[in-house]
Amino acid sequence: MSDDYEYISIKDRLKSFAVGLGVMMVIAFLLLKGGDLIGYLAEYYDL
């Protein structure tokens, strides 16, 4: 019983770690491309 619980918790931990890593990568990508995107939108909409 305890082995199954440990295995599940490790799997959940890995899953949550992968999700967090993906979110961080998306945020980093948006921060890197965000400046270009905001500049492009400002130019496009004449802000």
C-alpha positions as CSV (number, residue, x, y, z in Angstrom):
1,M,0.0,0.0,0.0
2,S,2.7,2.5,1.0
3,D,4.7,1.6,-2.2
4,D,1.7,2.4,-4.4
5,Y,1.2,5.7,-2.6
6,E,4.8,6.6,-3.0
7,Y,4.8,5.7,-6.7
8,I,1.7,7.8,-7.2
9,S,3.1,10.8,-5.4
10,I,6.3,10.6,-7.4
11,K,4.3,10.4,-10.6
12,D,2.2,13.4,-9.5
13,R,5.3,15.3,-8.6
14,L,6.9,14.7,-12.0
15,K,3.6,15.7,-13.7
16,S,3.3,18.9,-11.7
17,F,7.0,19.7,-12.4
18,A,6.5,19.2,-16.1
19,V,3.5,21.4,-16.1
20,G,5.4,24.1,-14.1
21,L,8.3,23.9,-16.5
22,G,6.0,24.2,-19.5
23,V,4.3,27.3,-18.0
24,M,7.7,28.8,-17.2
25,M,8.8,28.2,-20.8
26,V,5.6,29.8,-22.2
27,I,6.0,32.8,-19.9
28,A,9.7,33.2,-20.9
29,F,8.7,32.9,-24.6
30,L,6.0,35.6,-24.1
31,L,8.4,37.8,-22.3
32,L,11.0,37.4,-25.1
33,K,8.5,37.9,-27.9
34,G,6.2,40.2,-25.9
35,G,8.3,43.3,-26.6
36,D,8.3,42.7,-30.3
37,L,4.6,41.9,-30.2
38,I,3.7,45.0,-28.3
39,G,5.8,47.2,-30.6
40,Y,4.2,45.6,-33.6
41,L,0.7,46.1,-32.2
42,A,1.5,49.7,-31.2
43,E,2.8,50.4,-34.7
44,Y,-0.2,48.6,-36.4
45,Y,-2.8,50.4,-34.3
46,D,-0.9,53.7,-34.3
47,L,-0.8,53.9,-30.5
